[in-house]
Amino acid sequence: MNTMSDILLEIKDLHASVEDKEILRGINLTVRTGETHAIMGPNGAGKSTLSAVLAGKSQFTVTSGSVTFLGRDLLAMSPEERAWAGIFLSFQYPVEIPGVSINNFMKAALNQKRKAAGLPELKGAEFLKIMKEKMAAVKMDPAFAKRAMNVGFSGGEKKRCEIFQMAALEPVLSILDETDSGLDVDALKIVSDGVNALKTPSTSSIVITHYRRLLEYIVPDVVHVLKAGRIIRTGGAEIVDFIENNGYEAL
């Protein structure tokens, strides 16, 4: 039986705008530990805005509503505090960071998270052990660790690198914002395998996508349809099949 203590993320009547244009018009959503939620919807529905608000991107203004994460007021936390608390956002278009190797980027990220938790910095051997284990878990070539973050990477390599980051940071809640965008079938399977391998009873995911194909690999427990800034339908896999056959306009 689900209890209040199972609740990881709770969104109540969330409204948000960008440049005075309202995008989210009253989102209500509850994510419990161990659950995978899929959010589907047409272009302009507000899917990426929702992920950006949860991650704390400054260009979006929350005008009303509340979001709690592990019992804390998420909206009062800085983007860094949200990451340290266990939220990970996988971007639709991962950015390139010239001059910063994956090794250095991940060492800084892991040590910042440990500092926030009151833990000492990782020693060199400890860090390299984590890198080796997590790269192996997502089948990432260890040679990539010395390369600049995402520079010269293919779309599939960038997404695999993000899943590696997720594996290393061990977030409580992973938000995958259209992570299937631009991926071929092989790359999609690699990313999905990585996400599935990282799933545990104490962690949860929100998978944002336009299409059914990602959800054939990452099977959601709950499916939501977001349209014009509101969740208009919630259910199971039958919703995915309905959209595939009839489109969003039929909802």
Buried (B, 14 or more C-beta within 10 A) or exposed (E): EEEEEBBBBBBBEBBBBBEEEBBBBBBBBBBBBBBBBBBBBBEEBBBBBBBBBBBBBEEBBBEEBEBBBBEEEBBEBEEEBBBBBBBBBBBBEBEEBEEBBBBBBBBEBBBBBBEEEEEEEBEEEEBBEBBEEBBEBBEBEEEBBEBBBBEEBEBBBBBBBBBBBBBBBBBBBBBBBBBBBBBEEEBBBBBBBBBEEBBEEEBBBBBBBBBBBBBEBBEBBBBBBBBEBBBBBBEEBEBBEBBEEEEBEEB
